[in-house]
Every structure is written in structure tokens, then in C-alpha cells.
Amino acid sequence: MAKRGANKEKKVIWTKYGRERLEHARGGLKSFIMGVLTLVLLFLVLLMSFLVAGEVNMLAAIVVILIGYLAIRGIRYGIAGFKEKQKSTFFCKVGIGLNGLVLLGLLLIFVRGLF
């Protein structure tokens, strides 16, 4: 019995020295991992705030500031991943999207807290 996807060719590119596999950009992978990490941390902080009815302590504020920093850092890694030559940029795009979504969520939480 043949394995599923066995006939699929890996993405390859022609280079000066022959064919090479197209690998993912390191910056994109870092950006994607930071995006997932910040999304999970934001969900946990929101869950903690919901469970204690809004009476959160200073630790939650520090974690939210850390989430913002990691999201900005993830966007920078994603942009750096686009500059890598002959690499797949799929994870760069997804990582920038996730980190942007987290920053938008933090901004909306902040704006909602003002009014």
C-alpha cells in the first residue's frame, strides 16, 4: 500500500549548482512560534481575568507587557525572514498575521479599558 503523498514532489528550485529543496526561512519559523506563544499567553491572561472577575494583580500587567514585546519581536523576525534568499516565506506571512492579530487584540483591550 502506497503512502499518502508519496508521489508528491518536494518544492525544489534551480540554483547555479543544480536543484535544491526550498526550505522555510528561519525568521519565519521564529515569527510563527512567537505568534502562537503570544496568542496562547493572551488567551491565558484573558481567562485568568475572567475567572477572577477583573481583579487581576500586577503579574497580569507584566505578562501583558511581555506579550506586546514578544508580538513586536515576532513581527520583526517575520520581516527579516522575507529578506532570506531562496527560502519559503509561508511561515513569515502566517507569523506576521498572528503577531499583528495579538497586537490588535491588546490595542482593543486597552482602548476598551479607557472608556
Summary of the structure (lengths in Angstrom):
residues: 115
radius of gyration: 19.3
end to end distance: 62.5
largest distance: 62.5
contacts: 331
relative contact order: 0.20
helix: 66%
strand: 10%
